[in-house]
Amino acid sequence: MKVFALVGGSGTGKSHKALLIAHRENIEYIIDDGLLINKNRILAGLSAKKELNKIQAIRRAIFFDKEHAQAVKDALKQEKPKSIMILGTSLGMVEKIIESLELPPISRTFNIEDVSSDKEIQLARTSRTKNGTHIIPLPGIEIQRKFPINLVESLEIFYRKRYSNRKIGERTVVRPPFSYFGKLYISENAILDIIFFNIKDFKDVVRIGKTKININEEGILIQINLILKYGKNIPDTVRDIQKTLKKELDYITGINIKKIDIFVEDFVMEKDKAIHKYVVINEKLIASSKF
């Protein structure tokens, strides 16, 4: 199976362009927002657009739920597609989907900036921001039959050549429930509380030092300074903390944990006597990393 990726920020018009690219490149199947799509049919999956908030939508889109992922894997096994295109807001998101569905690595990546003009991207962003509308590359009747989401309108897509207008498919404009409820933000303090709560379970940690958090569109980047008990296996302790934090933050927030750096800045003996300072080489933690 040949895997293609279409990458672009939220609201840049990926779902609209997906049908055109699939037609041009002869790509048989599309994975978009939790759905496995073949031509004008939903073969498996659940739409992220029906979720009540943004976090649940993200978790649905990356196939976080094992039953959801298994249903799509079973459909892929039965269909045996020669090619498939995965849509994502970042390359990391696409790789997360590949990991969840146990697909081959990416053969080719399309960036939305390469297939859409600046004007098209801006129009798509404006529609998302002002109207809260989203696109699903399927006919409206298929959407209504499968999922109880708010249908706005259906638009036909034409592939324009010099002497012909060839109909490729239909796209459905929908307004998901979470568009009505507004945006959901997770504060840095909430992330810190989750970090501190979980690190306290590690008996080798004496004290948590300065902690930095950076939340961007691609995920969360974390830097933590720790003071540990002297005589413990530092690499093992650090890896265990990283794995635990990634698992808990991923589960609670639904946001991609892109990187966790842990610095051990000091050792302390059982009698609280400081020994010396030591720094552990940074270990990058990406969503799909395996230690």
Backbone as CSV, one residue per row, in Angstrom:
resi,resn,N_x,N_y,N_z,CA_x,CA_y,CA_z,C_x,C_y,C_z
1,MET,0.836,-1.192,0.000,0.000,0.000,0.000,0.881,1.256,0.000
2,LYS,0.551,2.197,-0.869,1.288,3.451,-0.944,0.529,4.513,-0.159
3,VAL,1.210,5.151,0.792,0.570,6.114,1.679,0.980,7.535,1.308
4,PHE,-0.023,8.377,1.081,0.183,9.800,0.805,-0.297,10.612,2.009
5,ALA,0.293,11.775,2.204,-0.131,12.667,3.286,-0.481,14.027,2.704
6,LEU,-1.589,14.592,3.157,-1.958,15.970,2.811,-1.953,16.756,4.116
7,VAL,-1.007,17.690,4.238,-0.776,18.392,5.495,-1.094,19.875,5.345
8,GLY,-1.833,20.386,6.299,-2.160,21.812,6.303,-2.824,22.188,7.608
9,GLY,-2.694,23.450,7.990,-3.283,23.909,9.238,-4.789,23.763,9.248
10,SER,-5.358,23.865,10.439,-6.804,23.748,10.590,-7.510,24.852,9.810
11,GLY,-8.506,24.464,9.012,-9.292,25.443,8.276,-8.644,25.975,7.018
12,THR,-7.667,25.257,6.461,-6.992,25.731,5.246,-7.554,25.106,3.970
13,GLY,-8.556,24.247,4.105,-9.205,23.689,2.922,-8.676,22.337,2.478
14,LYS,-8.125,21.550,3.407,-7.579,20.238,3.039,-8.649,19.303,2.483
15,SER,-9.784,19.233,3.167,-10.829,18.294,2.747,-11.365,18.632,1.366
16,HIS,-11.378,19.915,1.041,-11.832,20.338,-0.290,-10.855,19.888,-1.365
17,LYS,-9.567,20.055,-1.078,-8.543,19.712,-2.061,-8.283,18.211,-2.157
18,ALA,-8.680,17.481,-1.125,-8.379,16.051,-1.080,-8.936,15.310,-2.291
19,LEU,-10.171,15.600,-2.682,-10.791,14.907,-3.815,-10.043,15.194,-5.115
20,LEU,-9.620,16.431,-5.283,-8.907,16.803,-6.513,-7.552,16.099,-6.601
21,ILE,-6.827,16.073,-5.474,-5.530,15.396,-5.464,-5.707,13.896,-5.669
22,ALA,-6.703,13.321,-4.995,-6.955,11.885,-5.129,-7.271,11.526,-6.577
23,HIS,-8.046,12.367,-7.254,-8.379,12.110,-8.657,-7.138,12.206,-9.540
24,ARG,-6.358,13.240,-9.305,-5.167,13.477,-10.135,-4.122,12.389,-9.951
25,GLU,-3.933,11.931,-8.703,-2.885,10.956,-8.393,-3.404,9.518,-8.385
26,ASN,-4.681,9.356,-8.713,-5.303,8.022,-8.733,-5.205,7.334,-7.359
27,ILE,-5.514,8.101,-6.323,-5.516,7.581,-4.956,-6.924,7.075,-4.649
28,GLU,-7.036,5.827,-4.242,-8.333,5.188,-4.114,-9.068,5.531,-2.820
29,TYR,-8.334,5.727,-1.735,-8.969,5.871,-0.430,-8.439,7.109,0.294
30,ILE,-9.287,7.666,1.168,-8.927,8.850,1.948,-9.265,8.592,3.410
31,ILE,-8.356,9.012,4.309,-8.650,9.030,5.740,-8.699,10.480,6.172
32,ASP,-9.866,10.899,6.652,-10.068,12.299,7.012,-10.964,12.383,8.235
33,ASP,-10.474,13.002,9.288,-11.271,13.252,10.501,-11.958,12.012,11.050
34,GLY,-11.226,10.913,11.089,-11.757,9.702,11.707,-12.514,8.779,10.777
35,LEU,-12.593,9.131,9.500,-13.350,8.337,8.532,-12.440,7.701,7.485
36,LEU,-12.790,6.501,7.069,-12.170,5.857,5.918,-13.147,5.991,4.765
37,ILE,-12.719,6.702,3.711,-13.599,7.055,2.610,-13.094,6.443,1.305
38,ASN,-14.017,5.880,0.535,-13.714,5.391,-0.803,-14.742,5.975,-1.759
39,LYS,-14.250,6.836,-2.650,-15.127,7.549,-3.585,-16.180,8.335,-2.802
40,ASN,-17.452,7.987,-2.937,-18.502,8.729,-2.249,-19.097,7.948,-1.086
41,ARG,-18.336,6.991,-0.541,-18.876,6.144,0.515,-17.978,6.153,1.751
42,ILE,-18.602,6.083,2.909,-17.887,5.877,4.162,-17.793,4.376,4.395
43,LEU,-16.586,3.850,4.435,-16.392,2.412,4.638,-16.311,2.045,6.116
44,ALA,-15.739,2.937,6.902,-15.584,2.658,8.335,-15.198,3.941,9.049
45,GLY,-15.306,3.904,10.379,-14.886,5.043,11.174,-16.047,5.862,11.709
46,LEU,-15.698,6.820,12.540,-16.661,7.747,13.133,-16.162,9.164,12.900
47,SER,-17.049,10.055,12.543,-16.649,11.407,12.191,-16.277,12.238,13.406
48,ALA,-15.108,12.885,13.328,-14.695,13.802,14.391,-15.596,15.030,14.438
49,LYS,-16.293,15.289,13.330,-17.153,16.469,13.255,-18.400,16.355,14.127
50,LYS,-18.735,15.159,14.599,-19.919,14.986,15.442,-19.616,15.132,16.924
51,GLU,-18.323,15.269,17.258,-17.954,15.360,18.673,-18.375,16.711,19.262
52,LEU,-18.546,16.734,20.577,-19.087,17.913,21.246,-18.044,18.982,21.538
53,ASN,-16.765,18.614,21.532,-15.737,19.634,21.750,-14.498,19.300,20.941
54,LYS,-13.606,20.252,20.885,-12.428,20.146,20.031,-11.501,19.013,20.460
55,ILE,-11.335,18.825,21.759,-10.436,17.777,22.243,-10.949,16.404,21.836
56,GLN,-12.234,16.172,22.025,-12.808,14.892,21.614,-12.679,14.696,20.112
57,ALA,-12.804,15.796,19.361,-12.665,15.720,17.905,-11.249,15.312,17.511
58,ILE,-10.251,15.867,18.184,-8.855,15.523,17.895,-8.597,14.052,18.196
59,ARG,-9.088,13.599,19.340,-8.889,12.200,19.724,-9.552,11.264,18.721
60,ARG,-10.707,11.670,18.212,-11.393,10.853,17.210,-10.603,10.844,15.900
61,ALA,-10.052,12.001,15.526,-9.352,12.122,14.249,-8.065,11.316,14.204
62,ILE,-7.407,11.132,15.351,-6.146,10.373,15.378,-6.368,8.914,15.786
63,PHE,-7.632,8.494,15.868,-7.985,7.105,16.186,-7.433,6.686,17.548
64,PHE,-7.624,7.568,18.527,-7.152,7.293,19.886,-7.893,6.106,20.493
65,ASP,-9.189,6.002,20.194,-9.992,4.897,20.709,-9.648,3.612,19.958
66,LYS,-9.331,2.556,20.700,-8.864,1.311,20.090,-9.945,0.629,19.255
67,GLU,-11.199,0.679,19.702,-12.282,0.065,18.936,-12.502,0.789,17.620
68,HIS,-12.407,2.102,17.666,-12.535,2.916,16.457,-11.430,2.562,15.465
69,ALA,-10.190,2.509,15.973,-9.043,2.176,15.117,-9.178,0.763,14.546
70,GLN,-9.623,-0.180,15.361,-9.730,-1.562,14.907,-10.764,-1.713,13.802
71,ALA,-11.861,-0.982,13.899,-12.896,-1.047,12.857,-12.338,-0.596,11.505
72,VAL,-11.513,0.451,11.525,-10.919,0.950,10.281,-9.847,-0.018,9.780
73,LYS,-9.060,-0.592,10.693,-8.043,-1.571,10.299,-8.690,-2.800,9.648
74,ASP,-9.811,-3.228,10.199,-10.515,-4.373,9.617,-11.017,-4.059,8.211
75,ALA,-11.516,-2.838,8.027,-12.009,-2.438,6.710,-10.868,-2.361,5.698
76,LEU,-9.720,-1.845,6.126,-8.552,-1.764,5.246,-8.057,-3.159,4.865
77,LYS,-8.083,-4.054,5.817,-7.658,-5.435,5.549,-8.559,-6.086,4.511
78,GLN,-9.846,-5.790,4.594,-10.788,-6.361,3.648,-10.683,-5.715,2.269
79,GLU,-10.492,-4.387,2.245,-10.447,-3.649,0.979,-9.125,-3.824,0.240
80,LYS,-8.036,-3.919,0.995,-6.690,-4.048,0.442,-6.381,-2.946,-0.581
81,PRO,-6.455,-1.686,-0.174,-6.208,-0.584,-1.112,-4.754,-0.535,-1.568
82,LYS,-4.564,-0.126,-2.807,-3.207,0.042,-3.329,-2.616,1.381,-2.908
83,SER,-3.498,2.359,-2.644,-3.029,3.681,-2.233,-4.055,4.323,-1.313
84,ILE,-3.567,5.189,-0.445,-4.446,5.868,0.503,-3.839,7.220,0.854
85,MET,-4.695,8.229,1.062,-4.224,9.555,1.440,-4.763,9.904,2.826
86,ILE,-3.868,10.366,3.702,-4.231,10.728,5.065,-4.130,12.233,5.222
87,LEU,-5.186,12.842,5.741,-5.208,14.278,5.970,-4.872,14.589,7.419
88,GLY,-4.047,15.630,7.629,-3.683,16.002,8.994,-3.233,17.443,9.079
89,THR,-3.331,18.018,10.271,-2.900,19.404,10.462,-1.382,19.523,10.561
90,SER,-0.706,18.408,10.765,0.753,18.402,10.818,1.248,17.020,10.417
91,LEU,2.525,16.941,10.103,3.111,15.643,9.764,3.060,14.714,10.975
92,GLY,3.216,15.292,12.161,3.138,14.496,13.374,1.776,13.853,13.555
93,MET,0.724,14.585,13.202,-0.633,14.031,13.301,-0.813,12.873,12.329
94,VAL,-0.324,13.042,11.102,-0.425,11.971,10.107,0.323,10.733,10.591
95,GLU,1.515,10.933,11.149,2.298,9.800,11.659,1.594,9.126,12.833
96,LYS,0.881,9.907,13.631,0.110,9.339,14.728,-1.001,8.432,14.196
97,ILE,-1.670,8.869,13.128,-2.719,8.066,12.501,-2.128,6.789,11.910
98,ILE,-0.986,6.930,11.256,-0.305,5.760,10.682,0.022,4.743,11.771
99,GLU,0.493,5.239,12.917,0.820,4.348,14.035,-0.440,3.658,14.561
100,SER,-1.521,4.419,14.718,-2.766,3.857,15.261,-3.360,2.799,14.345
101,LEU,-3.240,3.011,13.026,-3.849,2.095,12.056,-2.849,1.068,11.511
102,GLU,-1.594,1.144,11.979,-0.548,0.203,11.565,-0.368,0.203,10.045
103,LEU,-0.193,1.397,9.495,-0.018,1.567,8.060,1.464,1.715,7.711
104,PRO,1.824,1.532,6.437,3.219,1.735,6.013,3.611,3.205,6.142
105,PRO,4.899,3.506,6.103,5.343,4.905,6.188,4.913,5.714,4.973
106,ILE,4.976,7.021,5.105,4.542,7.939,4.047,5.460,7.834,2.833
107,SER,4.844,7.719,1.662,5.605,7.691,0.413,5.782,9.094,-0.166
108,ARG,4.739,9.922,0.013,4.798,11.273,-0.544,3.909,12.198,0.270
109,THR,4.389,13.419,0.490,3.636,14.401,1.269,3.265,15.599,0.404
110,PHE,1.985,15.970,0.468,1.506,17.196,-0.163,1.247,18.224,0.938
111,ASN,1.769,19.422,0.763,1.463,20.516,1.677,0.368,21.373,1.059
112,ILE,-0.547,21.853,1.887,-1.682,22.609,1.370,-1.219,23.843,0.595
113,GLU,-0.071,24.414,1.005,0.445,25.598,0.305,0.882,25.277,-1.116
114,ASP,1.171,23.997,-1.380,1.620,23.601,-2.715,0.458,23.327,-3.660
115,VAL,-0.739,23.098,-3.113,-1.885,22.742,-3.959,-2.998,23.779,-3.911
116,SER,-2.853,24.788,-3.050,-3.844,25.858,-2.952,-3.145,27.206,-3.013
117,SER,-3.798,28.178,-3.601,-3.244,29.533,-3.638,-3.441,30.199,-2.281
118,ASP,-2.717,31.282,-2.057,-2.859,32.034,-0.808,-4.295,32.529,-0.640
119,LYS,-4.919,32.902,-1.751,-6.295,33.395,-1.703,-7.265,32.294,-1.298
120,GLU,-7.070,31.089,-1.845,-7.934,29.961,-1.495,-7.805,29.608,-0.011
121,ILE,-6.578,29.617,0.493,-6.348,29.300,1.901,-6.996,30.348,2.798
122,GLN,-6.863,31.616,2.409,-7.447,32.696,3.207,-8.969,32.614,3.226
123,LEU,-9.566,32.292,2.079,-11.022,32.143,2.016,-11.497,30.993,2.900
124,ALA,-10.738,29.898,2.887,-11.090,28.748,3.727,-11.000,29.108,5.204
125,ARG,-9.941,29.823,5.575,-9.779,30.232,6.977,-10.901,31.176,7.404
126,THR,-11.275,32.087,6.514,-12.345,33.037,6.830,-13.663,32.312,7.066
127,SER,-13.950,31.327,6.209,-15.178,30.554,6.357,-15.190,29.797,7.681
128,ARG,-14.041,29.245,8.051,-13.966,28.501,9.308,-14.132,29.438,10.497
129,THR,-13.463,30.597,10.444,-13.479,31.523,11.576,-14.841,32.184,11.758
130,LYS,-15.413,32.692,10.659,-16.659,33.453,10.748,-17.884,32.560,10.887
131,ASN,-17.925,31.473,10.129,-19.125,30.646,10.087,-19.037,29.360,10.886
132,GLY,-17.824,28.997,11.287,-17.655,27.748,12.022,-17.941,26.518,11.179
133,THR,-17.820,26.654,9.855,-18.148,25.541,8.964,-16.916,24.696,8.653
134,HIS,-17.148,23.423,8.397,-16.106,22.464,8.053,-16.540,21.718,6.785
135,ILE,-15.559,21.087,6.150,-15.839,20.343,4.914,-15.608,18.859,5.140
136,ILE,-16.511,18.044,4.619,-16.316,16.596,4.567,-16.412,16.190,3.096
137,PRO,-15.407,15.474,2.564,-15.396,15.146,1.122,-16.343,14.010,0.767
138,LEU,-17.629,14.196,1.079,-18.647,13.181,0.835,-19.963,13.848,0.470
139,PRO,-20.861,13.129,-0.215,-22.183,13.680,-0.527,-22.999,13.901,0.750
140,GLY,-23.874,14.903,0.718,-24.699,15.219,1.874,-25.571,14.060,2.298
141,ILE,-26.085,13.301,1.346,-26.970,12.187,1.685,-26.229,11.106,2.464
142,GLU,-24.950,10.906,2.157,-24.139,9.931,2.882,-23.894,10.404,4.311
143,ILE,-23.644,11.696,4.469,-23.412,12.266,5.787,-24.661,12.163,6.644
144,GLN,-25.818,12.523,6.080,-27.067,12.482,6.833,-27.418,11.056,7.255
145,ARG,-27.104,10.105,6.402,-27.443,8.723,6.697,-26.561,8.148,7.800
146,LYS,-25.300,8.602,7.851,-24.340,8.003,8.773,-24.244,8.731,10.113
147,PHE,-24.255,10.087,10.081,-23.959,10.835,11.296,-24.936,11.984,11.531
148,PRO,-25.354,12.191,12.782,-26.270,13.278,13.112,-25.529,14.597,13.322
149,ILE,-24.983,15.148,12.265,-24.306,16.434,12.360,-25.050,17.455,11.521
150,ASN,-24.733,18.697,11.713,-25.507,19.786,11.118,-25.065,20.070,9.686
151,LEU,-25.881,19.652,8.738,-25.595,19.859,7.328,-25.944,21.289,6.932
152,VAL,-25.004,21.966,6.299,-25.238,23.332,5.852,-25.583,23.356,4.372
153,GLU,-24.736,22.734,3.562,-24.987,22.694,2.123,-24.070,21.657,1.476
154,SER,-24.409,21.304,0.240,-23.574,20.396,-0.545,-23.137,21.096,-1.812
155,LEU,-21.890,20.895,-2.176,-21.336,21.537,-3.369,-20.664,20.502,-4.251
156,GLU,-20.926,20.576,-5.532,-20.261,19.680,-6.464,-18.868,20.206,-6.774
157,ILE,-17.952,19.285,-7.024,-16.587,19.647,-7.396,-16.359,19.263,-8.852
158,PHE,-15.801,20.161,-9.622,-15.500,19.885,-11.019,-14.003,19.974,-11.245
159,TYR,-13.520,19.084,-12.069,-12.117,19.093,-12.460,-12.045,19.789,-13.810
160,ARG,-11.575,21.002,-13.818,-11.633,21.813,-15.031,-10.395,21.622,-15.898
161,LYS,-10.612,21.142,-17.093,-9.565,21.094,-18.095,-9.927,22.088,-19.206
162,ARG,-9.115,22.123,-20.210,-9.306,23.145,-21.232,-10.631,22.981,-21.979
163,TYR,-11.007,21.746,-22.269,-12.193,21.539,-23.083,-13.319,20.797,-22.358
164,SER,-13.173,20.574,-21.067,-14.217,19.796,-20.402,-14.350,20.148,-18.929
165,ASN,-15.529,19.891,-18.394,-15.780,19.975,-16.960,-16.182,18.583,-16.494
166,ARG,-15.313,17.928,-15.770,-15.588,16.567,-15.327,-15.925,16.576,-13.843
167,LYS,-17.086,16.058,-13.508,-17.480,15.986,-12.115,-16.685,14.887,-11.409
168,ILE,-16.056,15.250,-10.301,-15.265,14.298,-9.538,-16.068,13.774,-8.352
169,GLY,-16.653,14.640,-7.616,-17.378,14.213,-6.432,-18.143,15.362,-5.824
170,GLU,-18.594,15.175,-4.618,-19.378,16.189,-3.934,-18.792,16.402,-2.554
171,ARG,-18.754,17.624,-2.120,-18.283,17.924,-0.774,-19.454,18.464,0.038
172,THR,-19.453,18.155,1.306,-20.535,18.570,2.189,-20.005,19.569,3.207
173,VAL,-20.672,20.706,3.296,-20.316,21.726,4.273,-21.155,21.479,5.525
174,VAL,-20.480,21.297,6.660,-21.177,20.998,7.907,-20.755,21.980,8.999
175,ARG,-21.601,22.088,10.010,-21.259,22.896,11.178,-21.288,21.979,12.397
176,PRO,-20.134,21.518,12.856,-20.077,20.577,13.986,-20.583,21.212,15.280
177,PRO,-21.015,20.372,16.233,-21.492,20.900,17.513,-20.479,21.794,18.219
178,PHE,-19.175,21.421,18.156,-18.188,22.210,18.905,-17.982,23.599,18.321
179,SER,-18.476,23.843,17.084,-18.392,25.189,16.517,-19.362,26.138,17.219
180,TYR,-20.468,25.593,17.722,-21.429,26.412,18.449,-20.937,26.756,19.846
181,PHE,-20.185,25.825,20.440,-19.771,26.003,21.817,-18.528,26.874,21.956
182,GLY,-17.936,27.272,20.859,-16.733,28.086,20.905,-15.478,27.242,21.066
183,LYS,-14.340,27.908,21.202,-13.068,27.210,21.312,-12.828,26.753,22.752
184,LEU,-12.144,25.636,22.870,-11.802,25.092,24.182,-10.300,25.249,24.383
185,TYR,-9.918,25.970,25.404,-8.509,26.215,25.679,-8.075,25.444,26.934
186,ILE,-6.843,24.960,26.913,-6.254,24.324,28.092,-5.111,25.217,28.556
187,SER,-5.205,25.720,29.774,-4.197,26.650,30.278,-2.917,25.910,30.639
188,GLU,-1.824,26.656,30.681,-0.547,26.072,31.076,-0.606,25.588,32.521
189,ASN,-1.366,26.290,33.363,-1.492,25.875,34.761,-2.136,24.498,34.875
190,ALA,-3.107,24.222,34.003,-3.751,22.900,34.019,-2.748,21.813,33.633
191,ILE,-1.904,22.107,32.627,-0.862,21.154,32.216,0.123,20.940,33.359
192,LEU,0.509,22.032,34.029,1.445,21.925,35.161,0.866,21.064,36.276
193,ASP,-0.419,21.244,36.560,-1.052,20.456,37.620,-0.983,18.960,37.303
194,ILE,-1.217,18.611,36.034,-1.158,17.204,35.624,0.267,16.669,35.776
195,ILE,1.256,17.491,35.376,2.668,17.093,35.479,3.060,16.862,36.940
196,PHE,2.752,17.846,37.802,3.142,17.748,39.208,2.452,16.567,39.889
197,PHE,1.182,16.365,39.574,0.418,15.281,40.192,1.038,13.920,39.887
198,ASN,1.490,13.729,38.637,2.034,12.435,38.226,3.480,12.243,38.675
199,ILE,4.264,13.312,38.693,5.665,13.184,39.114,5.768,12.865,40.594
200,LYS,4.794,13.313,41.373,4.818,13.049,42.813,4.770,11.553,43.129
201,ASP,4.302,10.763,42.195,4.229,9.311,42.405,5.598,8.643,42.302
202,PHE,6.591,9.361,41.786,7.937,8.810,41.639,8.746,9.099,42.909
203,LYS,9.063,8.065,43.652,9.744,8.220,44.934,11.173,8.718,44.788
204,ASP,11.772,8.541,43.602,13.152,8.989,43.381,13.253,10.494,43.168
205,VAL,12.109,11.148,42.956,12.102,12.596,42.747,11.985,13.304,44.094
206,VAL,12.996,14.114,44.427,13.001,14.864,45.677,12.237,16.170,45.516
207,ARG,12.476,16.860,44.407,11.821,18.154,44.191,11.723,18.461,42.698
208,ILE,10.665,19.146,42.313,10.486,19.592,40.925,10.949,21.034,40.826
209,GLY,11.875,21.286,39.911,12.392,22.637,39.732,11.603,23.421,38.694
210,LYS,12.289,24.286,38.014,11.650,25.144,37.022,11.079,24.309,35.885
211,THR,9.844,24.606,35.507,9.174,23.870,34.430,8.639,24.847,33.394
212,LYS,8.980,24.596,32.131,8.517,25.451,31.030,7.584,24.665,30.120
213,ILE,6.531,25.340,29.652,5.568,24.717,28.747,5.328,25.622,27.566
214,ASN,5.350,25.033,26.373,5.036,25.775,25.155,3.956,25.009,24.390
215,ILE,2.786,25.618,24.241,1.679,24.986,23.530,1.518,25.679,22.184
216,ASN,1.700,24.928,21.097,1.489,25.498,19.773,0.567,24.599,18.966
217,GLU,0.391,24.906,17.684,-0.565,24.175,16.856,-0.190,22.713,16.688
218,GLU,1.107,22.406,16.747,1.551,21.033,16.538,1.522,20.194,17.804
219,GLY,1.461,20.836,18.980,1.416,20.064,20.203,2.046,20.790,21.379
220,ILE,2.391,20.020,22.401,2.938,20.566,23.637,4.427,20.237,23.736
221,LEU,5.236,21.245,24.063,6.658,21.054,24.318,6.921,21.387,25.782
222,ILE,7.570,20.485,26.495,7.738,20.613,27.946,9.209,20.491,28.329
223,GLN,9.626,21.321,29.267,10.974,21.226,29.827,10.854,21.228,31.345
224,ILE,11.400,20.193,31.997,11.261,20.032,33.444,12.637,19.871,34.085
225,ASN,12.886,20.587,35.169,14.099,20.419,35.975,13.748,19.636,37.226
226,LEU,14.540,18.597,37.530,14.270,17.745,38.679,15.487,17.601,39.585
227,ILE,15.237,17.358,40.851,16.264,16.964,41.805,15.930,15.542,42.244
228,LEU,16.881,14.624,42.070,16.646,13.207,42.340,17.468,12.717,43.528
229,LYS,17.072,11.567,44.049,17.841,10.921,45.096,19.131,10.356,44.515
230,TYR,20.194,10.448,45.269,21.488,9.945,44.819,21.503,8.413,44.814
231,GLY,22.163,7.852,43.787,22.344,6.415,43.725,21.330,5.684,42.874
232,LYS,20.420,6.394,42.252,19.405,5.768,41.419,19.839,5.764,39.953
233,ASN,19.204,4.921,39.158,19.494,4.848,37.726,18.801,6.008,37.019
234,ILE,19.579,7.029,36.680,18.993,8.264,36.138,18.280,8.037,34.806
235,PRO,18.914,7.414,33.797,18.224,7.238,32.506,16.904,6.491,32.631
236,ASP,16.876,5.432,33.451,15.634,4.668,33.620,14.549,5.525,34.269
237,THR,14.933,6.285,35.290,13.965,7.145,35.984,13.398,8.195,35.044
238,VAL,14.292,8.817,34.268,13.864,9.862,33.329,12.919,9.295,32.276
239,ARG,13.263,8.130,31.728,12.405,7.520,30.704,11.035,7.145,31.266
240,ASP,11.019,6.639,32.498,9.738,6.276,33.111,8.856,7.511,33.307
241,ILE,9.475,8.614,33.720,8.719,9.856,33.918,8.176,10.359,32.582
242,GLN,9.010,10.323,31.545,8.578,10.771,30.225,7.396,9.941,29.710
243,LYS,7.505,8.632,29.837,6.433,7.750,29.366,5.131,8.018,30.106
244,THR,5.226,8.186,31.420,4.031,8.429,32.228,3.382,9.760,31.859
245,LEU,4.197,10.805,31.746,3.658,12.125,31.421,3.022,12.141,30.041
246,LYS,3.675,11.506,29.082,3.117,11.454,27.734,1.758,10.761,27.739
247,LYS,1.697,9.614,28.407,0.458,8.832,28.445,-0.675,9.615,29.101
248,GLU,-0.404,10.225,30.257,-1.449,10.920,30.991,-1.888,12.206,30.292
249,LEU,-0.934,12.983,29.790,-1.282,14.229,29.104,-2.029,13.952,27.809
250,ASP,-1.592,12.926,27.100,-2.261,12.551,25.855,-3.699,12.130,26.134
251,TYR,-3.884,11.366,27.215,-5.217,10.857,27.537,-6.142,11.972,28.033
252,ILE,-5.638,12.835,28.898,-6.475,13.856,29.527,-6.765,15.024,28.589
253,THR,-5.748,15.491,27.853,-5.918,16.688,27.032,-6.252,16.394,25.576
254,GLY,-5.795,15.252,25.055,-6.005,14.950,23.649,-5.067,15.701,22.728
255,ILE,-4.167,16.509,23.296,-3.220,17.291,22.498,-1.951,16.469,22.272
256,ASN,-1.372,16.595,21.087,-0.153,15.870,20.763,1.003,16.318,21.659
257,ILE,1.633,15.354,22.327,2.802,15.660,23.155,4.029,15.514,22.279
258,LYS,4.543,16.632,21.814,5.600,16.607,20.814,6.974,16.346,21.411
259,LYS,7.235,16.901,22.583,8.584,16.790,23.135,8.571,17.004,24.645
260,ILE,9.312,16.173,25.365,9.509,16.369,26.807,11.005,16.293,27.097
261,ASP,11.570,17.377,27.587,12.974,17.411,28.005,13.025,17.415,29.521
262,ILE,13.823,16.527,30.086,13.992,16.479,31.545,15.463,16.705,31.880
263,PHE,15.726,17.717,32.718,17.067,18.019,33.189,17.170,17.638,34.668
264,VAL,18.156,16.806,35.021,18.424,16.511,36.428,19.496,17.489,36.879
265,GLU,19.113,18.444,37.701,20.036,19.525,38.051,20.780,19.295,39.368
266,ASP,20.311,18.307,40.164,20.979,18.079,41.445,20.642,16.691,41.980
267,PHE,21.552,16.174,42.862,21.304,14.925,43.584,21.216,15.226,45.076
268,VAL,20.416,14.440,45.775,20.306,14.609,47.223,20.372,13.234,47.880
269,MET,21.219,13.113,48.940,21.293,11.863,49.682,20.087,11.740,50.600
270,GLU,19.930,10.592,51.206,18.768,10.343,52.064,18.668,11.356,53.196
271,LYS,19.847,11.872,53.666,19.840,12.839,54.756,19.804,14.272,54.248
272,ASP,19.335,14.417,52.969,19.165,15.739,52.359,20.479,16.498,52.203
273,LYS,21.575,15.771,52.075,22.864,16.418,51.840,23.132,16.456,50.349
274,ALA,23.274,17.656,49.811,23.496,17.810,48.378,24.857,17.250,48.004
275,ILE,24.930,16.520,46.917,26.186,15.905,46.492,26.861,16.767,45.415
276,HIS,26.277,16.847,44.270,26.860,17.639,43.204,25.811,17.821,42.109
277,LYS,26.091,18.702,41.204,25.149,18.960,40.116,25.503,18.115,38.902
278,TYR,24.459,17.721,38.202,24.645,16.854,37.047,23.509,17.119,36.065
279,VAL,23.791,17.098,34.781,22.753,17.350,33.773,22.631,16.142,32.863
280,VAL,21.405,15.662,32.679,21.148,14.543,31.781,20.975,15.074,30.368
281,ILE,21.580,14.406,29.406,21.404,14.806,28.008,19.928,14.735,27.656
282,ASN,19.435,15.760,26.949,18.010,15.822,26.588,17.583,14.571,25.834
283,GLU,16.408,14.096,26.163,15.792,13.006,25.412,14.513,13.543,24.811
284,LYS,14.440,13.617,23.492,13.252,14.126,22.838,12.141,13.072,22.861
285,LEU,10.934,13.543,23.143,9.787,12.648,23.145,8.783,13.137,22.123
286,ILE,8.597,12.349,21.063,7.619,12.677,20.044,6.460,11.709,20.206
287,ALA,5.286,12.072,19.713,4.097,11.273,19.957,4.293,9.813,19.584
288,SER,5.058,9.558,18.497,5.220,8.195,18.022,6.529,7.542,18.505
289,SER,7.267,8.234,19.387,8.555,7.717,19.841,8.403,6.470,20.686
290,LYS,9.352,5.567,20.559,9.408,4.378,21.403,10.757,4.352,22.100
291,PHE,10.721,4.233,23.404,11.976,4.267,24.168,12.578,2.883,24.264
